[in-house]
Each structure stands twice: as structure tokens, then as C-alpha cells.
Amino acid sequence: MRIKRIAPEVTAAGPVVAVDLSLMDPLISKLKHKPGKLIPLLQGTQDLYGFIPNEAFAKLHRETGLELNEMYGVATFYAQFRLVPAGKHIVKMCHGTACHVQSVSAITDELLDHLAIKDGETTADGLFTLETVACLGCCSLAPVMMIGSETYGKLTPREAVKIIKEIRRSESSQT
């Protein structure tokens, strides 16, 4: 289950992401004086960068007066927010009851081994981020995973790895 919400440590080997904070200016101007602005500001910031960079928290604090601890508390409480960049393809593994009884843990373990990452991490090539989620709402298709908006059901470990390999092959042929 996706319980740990603490950002993984960033190593020197990881990519450094430079962000243009000026992209936030229209968002801040639009929402700065509105009540209930915290979540829309965080959502808008994440839409701009794919995650919420540390520098963005500081800019939001300076320009809106929102407290850093309040913003960080909200960003770490809600699973929709990311504090580190995610892969191009986000793989969500359903670990709800129906999927659990259909051995989704074995599928998840196989994918994590194949991708050489841990739950919530991103592959070295930046292509995949794998997350376990509580439920995807596709119980009749258990066990289920979603990659982007595409749902894959009635999976086996072998089929799941095959799907990942096909996406990787498709990505490499596009470059």
C-alpha cells in the first residue's frame, strides 16, 4: 500500500531539475487573493512542472503569505501531489481487496524487480514511476494496473512485464 509519503532521498546520480519559477506568475496573480487558494495553487504548480519543486514552495510563501508548513502538510497529506519528478509513464498497481485476493502483490513484486525500483520510485531512465494505490475501481478486472489512462486487467506477472517491455520498446523506437 502507498503509505510512505516522505520524499525519497535525492542522490547525486539523480537528474537535477531546473525550474523556471516565472511560469507560476499568472497562476499566483489569478489566485493570490482568493479564499481557499492553497490547494488550487499546489495543483496549478504541479500542472506546470509535473511535481512541486522546493523552490515553488518558497515562491508561494513569499508571494501569497501561505505558511511553508501548511503548504507542505497539505502536499504530503494528499496522494495527488508529488514532491519529486515522476516518470513519463505512471504505473498504478491496485492493491484493493479484489486485486489483493487475486495476487496483485506477486505482480507488483515482479514489476518492481523488472524495473529495478521500489514502490514510489522512478526508473533511472525517467520512463516509469510505479505506485501502489488503494483501489482503481475496476474490481471485475482484478488484478488491475493503470498506466496513464489505460487500464490493464486480469493480469499475470508475465503479462504485466510484457506490457512494460512493449511501452519501453515503443519509446525507444520513437527516439
BATORRO-162981 format. One record per residue: residue in one letter; x, z, y of N, C-alpha, C, O in turn; residue number from 0. Coordinates in nm, 4 decimals. Each point is the difference from the previous one (the first is absolute). Layout:
<atoms>
> rest	neast	nup	nnorth	caeast	caup	canorth	ceast	cup	cnorth	oeast	oup	onorth	nr
> A	X	Z	Y	X	Z	Y	X	Z	Y	X	Z	Y	NUM $
...
</atoms>
This chain:
<atoms>
> rest	neast	nup	nnorth	caeast	caup	canorth	ceast	cup	cnorth	oeast	oup	onorth	nr
> M	0.0834	0.0000	-0.1181	-0.0834	0.0000	0.1181	0.0879	0.0000	0.1245	0.1105	0.0542	-0.0008	0 $
> R	-0.1587	-0.1131	0.1036	0.0772	-0.0084	0.1241	-0.0263	0.1255	0.0808	-0.0936	0.0060	0.0798	1 $
> I	0.1772	0.0937	-0.1017	-0.0175	0.1263	0.0687	0.1104	0.0216	0.1021	-0.0262	0.0453	0.1114	2 $
> K	0.1475	-0.0769	-0.1481	0.1131	0.0235	0.0880	-0.0074	-0.0939	0.1196	0.0096	-0.1216	-0.0169	3 $
> R	-0.0263	0.1752	0.1366	-0.0145	-0.0811	0.1210	0.1224	0.0112	0.0906	-0.0017	-0.0492	0.1128	4 $
> I	0.1062	0.1127	-0.1607	0.1212	0.0115	0.0798	0.0752	-0.1322	-0.0088	0.0141	-0.0569	-0.1082	5 $
> A	0.0330	0.0094	0.2199	0.0706	-0.1282	0.0032	0.1264	0.0088	-0.0841	0.0735	0.0983	0.0090	6 $
> P	-0.0473	-0.1999	-0.0907	0.1228	0.0012	-0.0783	0.1221	-0.0062	0.0914	-0.0067	-0.0505	0.1121	7 $
> E	0.1181	0.1029	-0.1623	0.1224	-0.0033	0.0791	0.0441	-0.1445	0.0197	-0.0104	-0.0828	-0.0906	8 $
> V	0.0588	0.0548	0.2085	0.0511	-0.1331	0.0295	0.1511	0.0049	-0.0221	0.0688	0.0862	0.0546	9 $
> T	-0.0185	-0.1787	-0.1345	0.1428	-0.0035	-0.0282	0.0656	-0.1090	0.0823	-0.0668	-0.0865	0.0567	10 $
> A	0.1994	0.0926	-0.0513	0.0740	-0.1017	0.0743	-0.0206	-0.1387	-0.0589	0.0138	-0.1008	0.0693	11 $
> A	-0.0476	0.0964	-0.2004	-0.0211	-0.1291	-0.0655	-0.1342	-0.0619	0.0380	-0.0206	-0.1202	-0.0171	12 $
> G	-0.0705	0.2024	0.0686	-0.1328	-0.0499	0.0352	0.0052	-0.0840	0.1260	0.0908	0.0156	0.0817	13 $
> P	-0.1889	-0.1056	-0.0649	-0.0005	-0.0857	0.1177	-0.0312	0.0793	0.1261	-0.0848	0.0892	-0.0018	14 $
> V	0.1519	-0.1209	0.1092	-0.0275	0.0615	0.1285	-0.1046	-0.0874	0.0680	0.0167	-0.1213	0.0126	15 $
> V	-0.1235	0.1845	0.0302	-0.1093	-0.0749	0.0600	0.0022	0.0227	0.1506	-0.0215	0.1116	0.0471	16 $
> A	0.0472	-0.2168	0.0268	-0.0028	0.0078	0.1456	-0.1416	-0.0309	0.0460	-0.0612	-0.0968	-0.0452	17 $
> V	0.0098	0.1789	0.1349	-0.1363	-0.0214	0.0470	0.0004	-0.0217	0.1506	0.0736	0.0656	0.0737	18 $
> D	-0.1561	-0.1573	-0.0301	-0.0190	-0.0278	0.1412	-0.1175	0.0852	0.0469	-0.1158	-0.0361	-0.0210	19 $
> L	0.1459	0.1482	0.0838	-0.1043	0.0937	0.0417	-0.0907	-0.0574	0.1089	-0.1097	0.0517	0.0214	20 $
> S	0.1521	-0.1552	0.0464	-0.0847	-0.0592	0.1037	-0.1262	-0.0622	-0.0598	-0.0987	-0.0204	0.0706	21 $
> L	0.1018	-0.0095	-0.2003	-0.1200	-0.0540	-0.0658	-0.1159	0.0995	0.0036	-0.1162	-0.0389	-0.0114	22 $
> M	0.1483	0.1668	0.0272	-0.1030	0.1036	0.0029	-0.0689	0.0115	0.1352	-0.1057	0.0625	0.0091	23 $
> D	0.1618	-0.1202	0.0951	-0.0526	0.0190	0.1351	-0.1474	-0.0372	0.0153	-0.0754	0.0792	0.0565	24 $
> P	0.0302	-0.1958	-0.1041	-0.1430	-0.0317	0.0140	-0.0897	0.0994	-0.0754	-0.1076	0.0360	0.0477	25 $
> L	0.1523	0.0070	-0.1637	-0.0762	0.0961	-0.0789	-0.0128	0.1323	0.0750	-0.1088	0.0569	0.0091	26 $
> I	0.2193	-0.0094	0.0436	-0.0014	0.1274	0.0730	-0.0858	-0.0118	0.1249	-0.0786	0.0900	0.0299	27 $
> S	0.0928	-0.2009	0.0439	-0.0805	-0.0199	0.1215	-0.1489	0.0028	-0.0315	-0.0794	0.0571	0.0748	28 $
> K	0.0428	-0.1187	-0.1850	-0.1410	-0.0086	-0.0385	-0.0577	0.1358	-0.0411	-0.1155	0.0301	0.0302	29 $
> L	0.1951	0.0514	-0.0986	-0.0539	0.1227	-0.0596	0.0437	0.1291	0.0673	-0.0517	0.1069	-0.0326	30 $
> K	0.1450	-0.1144	0.1249	0.0645	0.1179	0.0574	-0.0973	0.1083	0.0492	0.0234	0.1188	-0.0222	31 $
> H	-0.1301	-0.1586	0.0874	-0.0913	0.0971	0.0611	-0.1292	0.0189	-0.0782	-0.0925	0.0650	0.0488	32 $
> K	0.0846	-0.1199	-0.1677	-0.1231	0.0117	-0.0798	0.0034	0.1250	-0.0859	0.1044	0.0365	-0.0540	33 $
> P	-0.2195	0.0294	0.0415	-0.0047	0.1135	-0.0928	0.0125	-0.0508	-0.1437	-0.0419	-0.1117	-0.0305	34 $
> G	0.0985	0.1921	-0.0558	0.0148	-0.0410	-0.1399	0.1010	-0.1106	-0.0192	-0.0136	-0.0805	-0.0922	35 $
> K	0.1159	0.0746	0.1780	0.0954	-0.1108	-0.0024	0.1068	0.0108	-0.1078	0.0648	-0.0997	-0.0318	36 $
> L	-0.0447	0.2187	-0.0254	0.1129	0.0223	-0.0895	0.0020	-0.0955	-0.1187	0.0984	-0.0714	-0.0195	37 $
> I	-0.2035	0.0689	-0.0590	-0.0004	-0.0848	-0.1198	0.0031	-0.1485	0.0370	0.0761	-0.0750	-0.0612	38 $
> P	-0.1555	0.0294	0.1588	0.0130	-0.1421	0.0373	0.1400	-0.0382	0.0480	0.0459	-0.1108	-0.0276	39 $
> L	0.0224	0.2002	0.0986	0.1369	-0.0290	0.0431	0.0942	-0.0108	-0.1200	0.0841	-0.0897	-0.0052	40 $
> L	-0.0981	0.1806	-0.0904	0.0839	-0.0061	-0.1195	-0.0299	-0.1252	-0.0813	0.0915	-0.0662	-0.0490	41 $
> Q	-0.2203	0.0338	0.0349	-0.0379	-0.1212	-0.0742	0.0532	-0.1248	0.0685	0.0534	-0.0893	-0.0658	42 $
> G	-0.0676	0.0828	0.1969	0.0481	-0.1159	0.0745	0.1508	-0.0141	-0.0077	0.0523	-0.1109	-0.0111	43 $
> T	0.0172	0.2231	0.0170	0.1458	-0.0016	-0.0110	0.0416	-0.0508	-0.1377	0.0906	-0.0824	-0.0123	44 $
> Q	-0.1571	0.1321	-0.0900	0.0322	-0.0454	-0.1352	-0.0327	-0.1489	-0.0174	0.0724	-0.0714	-0.0693	45 $
> D	-0.1788	0.0254	0.1305	-0.0327	-0.1427	-0.0067	0.1117	-0.0848	0.0619	0.0274	-0.1107	-0.0464	46 $
> L	0.0359	0.1624	0.1498	0.1075	-0.0734	0.0664	0.1271	-0.0097	-0.0845	0.0639	-0.1051	-0.0055	47 $
> Y	-0.0279	0.2159	-0.0601	0.1298	0.0073	-0.0671	-0.0072	0.0072	-0.1530	0.1016	-0.0147	-0.0679	48 $
> G	-0.2214	0.0373	0.0142	-0.0128	0.0167	-0.1446	0.0224	0.1431	-0.0443	-0.0215	0.0332	-0.1166	49 $
> F	0.0641	0.0510	0.2077	0.0193	0.1429	-0.0207	0.0088	0.0628	0.1383	-0.0056	-0.0709	0.1004	50 $
> I	0.0194	0.2041	-0.0938	0.0126	0.0651	0.1298	0.1438	0.0492	0.0156	0.0380	0.1013	-0.0588	51 $
> P	0.0416	-0.1729	0.1380	0.1395	0.0405	0.0196	0.0103	0.1306	0.0792	-0.0880	0.0321	0.0798	52 $
> N	0.1955	0.0422	-0.1026	0.0228	0.1243	0.0741	-0.0028	-0.0235	0.1498	-0.0554	0.0802	0.0751	53 $
> E	0.1159	-0.1916	-0.0313	0.0055	-0.0305	0.1422	-0.1401	-0.0176	0.0593	-0.0221	0.0277	0.1179	54 $
> A	-0.0722	-0.0741	-0.2006	-0.1368	-0.0196	0.0473	-0.0683	0.1337	0.0264	-0.0761	0.0131	0.0958	55 $
> F	0.1031	0.0863	-0.1806	-0.0553	0.1335	0.0253	0.0478	0.0510	0.1354	-0.0783	0.0537	0.0784	56 $
> A	0.2072	-0.0708	-0.0517	0.0563	0.0470	0.1264	-0.0637	-0.0723	0.1190	-0.0313	0.0630	0.1011	57 $
> K	0.0123	-0.1936	-0.1124	-0.0621	-0.0765	0.1086	-0.1445	0.0445	0.0212	-0.0434	0.0173	0.1139	58 $
> L	-0.0303	0.0011	-0.2212	-0.1386	0.0464	0.0119	-0.0050	0.1368	0.0678	-0.0869	0.0250	0.0835	59 $
> H	0.1785	0.0618	-0.1188	0.0055	0.1335	0.0620	0.0258	-0.0131	0.1501	-0.0709	0.0599	0.0809	60 $
> R	0.1721	-0.1381	-0.0441	0.0362	-0.0162	0.1412	-0.1133	-0.0603	0.0819	-0.0258	0.0430	0.1124	61 $
> E	-0.0421	-0.1432	-0.1690	-0.0937	-0.0774	0.0810	-0.1458	0.0437	-0.0103	-0.0825	-0.0398	0.0822	62 $
> T	0.0505	0.1209	-0.1820	-0.1397	0.0443	-0.0130	-0.0149	0.1513	0.0065	-0.1100	0.0514	0.0203	63 $
> G	0.2217	0.0200	-0.0377	-0.0071	0.1455	0.0007	-0.0388	0.0604	-0.1341	-0.0088	0.1221	-0.0128	64 $
> L	-0.0145	-0.2067	-0.0873	-0.0311	0.0531	-0.1331	0.1208	0.0773	-0.0526	0.1144	-0.0413	0.0189	65 $
> E	-0.1407	0.1515	-0.0838	0.1082	0.0828	-0.0524	0.0592	-0.0629	-0.1263	-0.0730	-0.0524	-0.0841	66 $
> L	0.2046	0.0581	0.0718	0.0688	-0.0569	-0.1163	-0.0484	0.0631	-0.1302	-0.0238	-0.0705	-0.0981	67 $
> N	0.0093	0.2030	0.0967	-0.0415	0.0658	-0.1243	-0.1418	-0.0391	-0.0397	-0.0303	-0.0085	-0.1190	68 $
> E	-0.0565	-0.0153	0.2158	-0.1367	-0.0425	-0.0299	-0.0007	-0.1425	-0.0578	-0.0673	-0.0272	-0.0994	69 $
> M	0.1430	-0.0628	0.1630	0.0059	-0.1377	-0.0498	0.0599	-0.0053	-0.1401	-0.0524	-0.0674	-0.0887	70 $
> Y	0.1620	0.1389	0.0699	0.0653	-0.0005	-0.1306	-0.0902	0.0635	-0.1062	-0.0042	-0.0461	-0.1140	71 $
> G	-0.0671	0.1510	0.1518	-0.0928	0.0646	-0.0930	-0.1084	-0.0960	-0.0479	-0.0321	-0.0041	-0.1188	72 $
> V	-0.0237	-0.0725	0.2110	-0.1033	-0.0980	-0.0359	0.0609	-0.1127	-0.0841	-0.0577	-0.0419	-0.1003	73 $
> A	0.1737	-0.0058	0.1421	0.0638	-0.1123	-0.0704	0.0418	0.0372	-0.1425	0.0014	-0.0858	-0.0882	74 $
> T	0.0323	0.2117	0.0652	0.0396	0.0405	-0.1351	-0.1193	0.0464	-0.0827	0.0093	0.0060	-0.1226	75 $
> F	-0.1201	0.0265	0.1861	-0.1191	0.0434	-0.0737	-0.0741	-0.1185	-0.0609	-0.0394	0.0048	-0.1166	76 $
> Y	0.0202	-0.1102	0.1938	-0.0773	-0.1150	-0.0462	0.0887	-0.1008	-0.0721	0.1037	-0.0418	0.0516	77 $
> A	-0.1459	0.0037	-0.1708	0.0783	-0.0926	-0.0840	0.0108	-0.1399	0.0610	0.0858	-0.0779	-0.0415	78 $
> Q	-0.1699	0.0446	0.1380	0.0048	-0.1341	0.0596	0.1248	-0.0223	0.0842	0.0378	-0.1142	0.0259	79 $
> F	0.0266	0.2228	0.0171	0.1150	-0.0143	0.0884	0.1308	0.0003	-0.0768	0.0147	0.0705	-0.0999	80 $
> R	0.0798	-0.1498	0.1473	0.1341	-0.0108	-0.0586	0.1026	0.0385	0.1042	-0.0110	-0.0363	0.1171	81 $
> L	0.1117	0.1112	-0.1621	0.1087	0.0402	0.0889	0.1279	-0.0771	-0.0280	0.0990	0.0143	0.0718	82 $
> V	-0.1012	-0.0951	-0.1750	0.1132	-0.0862	-0.0340	-0.0553	-0.1396	-0.0284	-0.1162	-0.0140	-0.0381	83 $
> P	0.1977	-0.0881	0.0563	-0.0480	-0.1361	-0.0268	-0.0426	-0.0164	-0.1458	0.0611	0.0567	-0.0905	84 $
> A	-0.1646	-0.1334	0.0698	-0.0483	-0.0295	-0.1355	0.0444	-0.1392	-0.0406	0.0403	-0.0807	0.0837	85 $
> G	-0.0482	0.0538	-0.2124	0.0339	-0.1316	-0.0509	-0.1021	-0.1042	0.0420	-0.1085	0.0328	0.0479	86 $
> K	0.1444	-0.1564	-0.0662	-0.0898	-0.1108	0.0328	-0.1277	0.0079	-0.0825	-0.1085	-0.0312	0.0490	87 $
> H	0.1222	0.0735	-0.1756	-0.1151	0.0136	-0.0895	-0.0160	0.1470	-0.0366	0.0907	0.0606	-0.0571	88 $
> I	-0.2055	-0.0039	0.0901	-0.0267	0.1393	-0.0343	-0.0815	0.0030	-0.1283	-0.1114	-0.0520	-0.0066	89 $
> V	0.1700	0.1141	-0.0951	-0.0628	0.0115	-0.1314	-0.0639	0.1379	-0.0068	0.0693	0.1016	0.0065	90 $
> K	-0.2014	-0.0981	-0.0197	-0.0722	0.1265	-0.0120	-0.0468	0.0160	-0.1438	-0.0757	-0.0818	-0.0522	91 $
> M	0.1221	0.1885	-0.0099	-0.0369	0.0297	-0.1381	-0.1090	0.1058	0.0005	0.0210	0.1105	0.0502	92 $
> C	-0.1371	-0.1430	-0.1055	-0.1115	0.0933	-0.0051	0.0264	0.1053	-0.1069	0.0277	-0.0321	-0.1156	93 $
> H	-0.0367	0.1573	0.1563	0.0153	0.1105	-0.0939	-0.1259	0.0853	-0.0027	0.0066	0.1208	-0.0229	94 $
> G	-0.1221	-0.1841	0.0464	-0.1275	0.0691	-0.0125	-0.0303	0.0268	-0.1469	0.0754	-0.0413	-0.0881	95 $
> T	-0.1844	0.1095	0.0625	-0.0332	0.0428	-0.1362	-0.0087	-0.1167	-0.0979	0.0591	0.0052	-0.1079	96 $
> A	-0.1321	-0.1098	0.1444	-0.0164	-0.1134	-0.0922	0.1342	-0.0647	-0.0323	0.0260	-0.0347	-0.1153	97 $
> C	0.0576	0.0186	0.2141	0.1317	-0.0610	-0.0229	0.0916	0.0965	-0.0757	0.0792	-0.0415	-0.0846	98 $
> H	-0.0909	0.1691	0.1158	0.0827	0.0999	-0.0681	-0.0250	-0.0011	-0.1507	0.0944	0.0011	-0.0790	99 $
> V	-0.2216	-0.0035	0.0396	-0.0300	0.0008	-0.1435	0.0354	-0.1324	-0.0668	0.0059	-0.0076	-0.1227	100 $
> Q	0.0175	-0.0958	0.2016	0.0426	-0.1293	-0.0529	0.1517	-0.0180	0.0114	0.0501	-0.1124	-0.0024	101 $
> S	0.0229	0.2247	0.0149	0.1473	0.0030	-0.0028	0.0678	-0.0704	0.1162	0.1006	-0.0682	-0.0198	102 $
> V	-0.1532	0.0831	0.1401	0.0640	-0.0612	0.1160	0.1384	0.0595	0.0251	0.0853	-0.0663	0.0590	103 $
> S	-0.0620	0.1881	-0.1021	0.1321	0.0613	0.0215	0.1099	-0.0806	-0.0686	0.1096	-0.0146	0.0541	104 $
> A	-0.1385	-0.0371	-0.1721	0.0991	-0.0817	-0.0713	0.0276	-0.1293	0.0758	0.1138	-0.0467	0.0043	105 $
> I	-0.2165	-0.0105	0.0548	0.0161	-0.1236	0.0781	0.0822	0.0291	0.1251	0.0924	-0.0741	0.0336	106 $
> T	-0.1271	0.1826	0.0349	0.0731	0.0379	0.1210	0.1467	0.0255	-0.0324	0.0884	-0.0476	0.0712	107 $
> D	-0.0621	0.1217	-0.1773	0.1381	0.0289	-0.0393	0.0770	-0.1285	-0.0305	0.1167	-0.0131	0.0370	108 $
> E	-0.1816	-0.0806	-0.1040	0.0651	-0.1276	-0.0322	0.0342	-0.0779	0.1269	0.1083	-0.0573	0.0112	109 $
> L	-0.2018	0.0556	0.0844	0.0257	-0.0708	0.1259	0.1105	0.0677	0.0809	0.0860	-0.0675	0.0567	110 $
> L	-0.0883	0.1998	-0.0513	0.1040	0.0718	0.0730	0.1374	-0.0276	-0.0607	0.0977	-0.0199	0.0722	111 $
> D	-0.0912	0.0189	-0.2043	0.1263	-0.0333	-0.0675	0.0426	-0.1429	0.0312	0.1158	-0.0254	0.0329	112 $
> H	-0.2105	-0.0676	-0.0436	0.0308	-0.1409	0.0259	0.0489	-0.0209	0.1436	0.0950	-0.0746	0.0238	113 $
> L	-0.1607	0.1408	0.0712	0.0349	-0.0170	0.1415	0.1181	0.0876	0.0419	0.0558	-0.0181	0.1082	114 $
> A	-0.0181	0.1128	-0.1938	0.1114	0.0926	0.0274	-0.0243	0.0823	0.1260	0.0889	0.0163	0.0835	115 $
> I	-0.2112	0.0352	-0.0716	-0.0362	0.0861	0.1123	-0.0803	0.1188	-0.0526	-0.0342	0.0070	-0.1181	116 $
> K	0.0052	0.0859	0.2088	-0.0886	0.1124	-0.0288	-0.1307	-0.0237	0.0735	-0.0073	-0.0839	0.0899	117 $
> D	-0.0952	0.1577	-0.1280	-0.1301	-0.0108	0.0654	0.0157	0.0175	0.1510	0.0614	0.0960	0.0464	118 $
> G	-0.1179	-0.1901	0.0292	0.0050	0.0053	0.1449	0.1203	-0.0690	0.0610	0.0085	-0.0122	0.1222	119 $
> E	0.0846	-0.0333	-0.2045	0.1203	-0.0651	0.0505	-0.0161	-0.1515	0.0052	-0.0953	-0.0571	-0.0532	120 $
> T	0.1916	-0.0051	0.1189	0.0024	-0.1453	0.0162	0.1235	-0.0551	-0.0691	0.1069	0.0610	0.0035	121 $
> T	-0.1225	-0.1769	-0.0662	0.1129	-0.0636	-0.0678	0.1085	-0.0359	0.1005	-0.0270	-0.0191	0.1186	122 $
> A	0.1494	0.0103	-0.1678	0.1153	-0.0285	0.0862	-0.0170	-0.1312	0.0760	0.0492	-0.0137	0.1121	123 $
> D	-0.1188	-0.0830	-0.1727	-0.0194	-0.1284	0.0670	-0.1165	0.0010	0.0994	-0.0282	-0.1011	0.0644	124 $
> G	-0.0394	0.2162	-0.0523	-0.1101	0.0129	0.0948	-0.1264	-0.0717	-0.0419	-0.0909	-0.0169	0.0814	125 $
> L	0.0829	-0.0255	-0.2058	-0.1138	-0.0787	-0.0449	-0.1181	0.0848	-0.0456	-0.1149	-0.0358	0.0258	126 $
> F	0.1413	0.1477	-0.0930	-0.1085	0.0806	-0.0567	0.0110	0.1468	0.0379	0.1089	0.0575	0.0012	127 $
> T	-0.2230	0.0016	0.0296	-0.0153	0.1444	0.0112	-0.1073	0.0367	-0.1010	-0.1072	-0.0605	-0.0012	128 $
> L	0.1349	0.1589	-0.0837	-0.0982	0.0431	-0.0988	-0.0491	0.1391	0.0347	0.0790	0.0906	0.0268	129 $
> E	-0.2125	-0.0748	-0.0275	-0.0628	0.1279	0.0292	-0.1068	0.0293	-0.1042	-0.0726	-0.0894	-0.0433	130 $
> T	0.0641	0.2146	0.0041	-0.1143	0.0397	-0.0812	-0.1081	0.0489	0.0949	0.0290	0.0673	0.0989	131 $
> V	-0.1529	-0.1010	-0.1290	-0.1128	0.0401	0.0834	-0.1054	0.0668	-0.0877	-0.0024	-0.0194	-0.1215	132 $
> A	-0.0841	0.0976	0.1839	-0.0994	0.0763	-0.0744	-0.1043	-0.0890	-0.0669	-0.0380	0.0253	-0.1143	133 $
> C	-0.0084	-0.1279	0.1827	-0.1018	-0.0878	-0.0597	-0.0101	-0.1271	0.0823	0.0050	0.0035	0.1229	134 $
> L	-0.0191	-0.1155	-0.1919	-0.0192	-0.1285	0.0677	-0.1457	-0.0461	-0.0068	-0.0357	-0.1019	0.0591	135 $
> G	-0.0480	0.1766	-0.1308	-0.1416	-0.0335	-0.0063	-0.0320	-0.1177	-0.0898	-0.1023	-0.0658	0.0190	136 $
> C	0.1869	0.0382	-0.1156	-0.0205	-0.1119	-0.0933	-0.0021	0.0532	-0.1435	0.0651	-0.0556	-0.0884	137 $
> C	-0.1387	0.1614	0.0667	0.0054	0.0725	-0.1274	-0.0313	-0.0867	-0.1214	0.0552	0.0230	-0.1076	138 $
> S	-0.1414	-0.1208	0.1227	-0.0349	-0.0848	-0.1150	0.1168	-0.0902	-0.0408	-0.0020	-0.0580	-0.1085	139 $
> L	0.1034	0.0458	0.1944	0.1167	-0.0833	-0.0293	0.1210	0.0824	-0.0449	0.1090	-0.0546	-0.0167	140 $
> A	-0.1269	0.1831	-0.0025	0.1117	0.0905	-0.0308	0.0787	-0.0465	-0.1224	-0.0556	-0.0491	-0.0982	141 $
> P	0.1884	0.0670	0.1086	0.0832	0.0457	0.1107	0.0242	-0.1117	0.1018	0.0101	-0.1176	-0.0350	142 $
> V	-0.0010	0.1582	0.1630	-0.0011	-0.0950	0.1113	0.1186	0.0217	0.0930	0.0462	0.1123	0.0202	143 $
> M	0.0021	-0.2238	0.0361	0.0937	0.0060	0.1123	-0.0442	-0.1033	0.1025	-0.0647	-0.0995	-0.0328	144 $
> M	0.1014	0.1257	0.1577	-0.0235	-0.0958	0.1081	0.1344	-0.0351	0.0614	0.0854	0.0862	0.0207	145 $
> I	-0.0689	-0.2123	0.0074	0.1165	-0.0462	0.0748	-0.0559	-0.0743	0.1196	-0.0580	-0.1078	-0.0134	146 $
> G	0.0761	0.1669	0.1308	-0.0657	-0.0534	0.1184	-0.1499	0.0155	-0.0181	-0.0484	0.1107	-0.0234	147 $
> S	-0.0253	-0.2195	0.0339	-0.1453	0.0058	-0.0189	-0.0422	-0.0512	-0.1374	-0.1193	-0.0095	-0.0287	148 $
> E	0.2152	-0.0230	-0.0552	-0.0281	-0.0533	-0.1344	-0.0072	0.1145	-0.1018	0.0890	0.0848	-0.0061	149 $
> T	-0.1961	-0.0841	-0.0732	-0.0198	0.1040	-0.1011	0.0297	-0.0556	-0.1384	-0.0426	-0.1101	-0.0349	150 $
> Y	0.1166	0.1884	-0.0431	0.0343	-0.0383	-0.1371	-0.0504	0.1103	-0.0925	0.0365	0.1165	0.0156	151 $
> G	-0.1208	-0.1539	-0.1118	-0.0590	0.1001	-0.0881	0.0282	-0.0234	-0.1460	0.0551	-0.1027	-0.0397	152 $
> K	-0.0949	0.2021	-0.0406	0.0185	-0.0025	-0.1464	0.1468	-0.0241	-0.0334	0.0325	-0.0791	-0.0886	153 $
> L	0.0554	0.1480	0.1602	0.1431	-0.0247	-0.0103	0.0656	0.0678	-0.1189	-0.0473	0.1012	-0.0518	154 $
> T	0.1572	-0.1607	0.0110	0.0943	0.0627	-0.0924	0.1324	0.0077	0.0752	0.0168	-0.0680	0.1012	155 $
> P	0.0771	0.1489	-0.1483	0.1299	0.0033	0.0678	0.0648	-0.1387	0.0077	0.0553	-0.0368	0.1037	156 $
> R	-0.0617	-0.0379	-0.2098	0.0608	-0.1334	-0.0027	-0.0656	-0.0932	0.1016	0.0693	-0.0731	0.0707	157 $
> E	-0.2036	0.0753	-0.0628	-0.0698	-0.0866	0.0953	0.0342	0.0362	0.1442	0.0174	-0.0882	0.0842	158 $
> A	-0.0077	0.2180	-0.0559	0.0318	0.0444	0.1356	0.1388	-0.0489	0.0412	0.0177	-0.0499	0.1111	159 $
> V	0.0793	0.0639	-0.1988	0.1357	-0.0469	0.0300	-0.0002	-0.1516	0.0182	0.0693	-0.0519	0.0876	160 $
> K	-0.1453	-0.0181	-0.1681	-0.0087	-0.1463	0.0114	-0.0538	-0.0410	0.1379	0.0482	-0.0964	0.0595	161 $
> I	-0.1462	0.1684	-0.0101	-0.0562	-0.0298	0.1327	0.1062	0.0185	0.1079	0.0132	-0.0829	0.0899	162 $
> I	0.0617	0.1914	-0.0994	0.1067	0.0263	0.0971	0.1059	-0.1103	-0.0068	0.0464	-0.0485	0.1032	163 $
> K	-0.0088	0.0093	-0.2245	0.0991	-0.1070	-0.0162	-0.0494	-0.1311	0.0610	0.0775	-0.0726	0.0622	164 $
> E	-0.2060	0.0422	-0.0799	-0.0557	-0.1231	0.0561	0.0031	0.0020	0.1524	0.0311	-0.1012	0.0627	165 $
> I	-0.0628	0.2149	-0.0034	0.0046	0.0114	0.1459	0.1439	-0.0156	0.0483	0.0259	-0.0705	0.0975	166 $
> R	0.0666	0.1357	-0.1653	0.1408	-0.0093	0.0389	0.0494	-0.1445	-0.0119	0.0715	-0.0486	0.0876	167 $
> R	-0.1093	-0.0197	-0.1954	0.0392	-0.1396	-0.0208	-0.0587	-0.0878	0.1112	0.0684	-0.0871	0.0536	168 $
> S	-0.1939	0.1104	-0.0201	-0.0652	-0.0761	0.1059	0.0698	0.0232	0.1355	0.0187	-0.0935	0.0778	169 $
> E	0.0186	0.2173	-0.0516	0.0701	0.0330	0.1252	0.1363	-0.0688	0.0066	0.0389	-0.0517	0.1048	170 $
> S	0.0335	0.0513	-0.2169	0.1340	-0.0607	0.0007	-0.0062	-0.1525	0.0118	0.0928	-0.0620	0.0520	171 $
> S	-0.2002	0.0025	-0.0992	-0.0114	-0.1454	0.0131	-0.0399	-0.0425	0.1411	0.0171	-0.1158	0.0379	172 $
> Q	-0.0705	0.2105	0.0396	-0.0390	-0.0307	0.1385	0.1188	0.0088	0.0951	-0.0061	-0.0519	0.1115	173 $
> T	0.1135	0.1167	-0.1540	0.1133	0.0169	0.0925	0.1023	-0.1090	-0.0146	0.1009	0.0002	0.0705	174 $
</atoms>
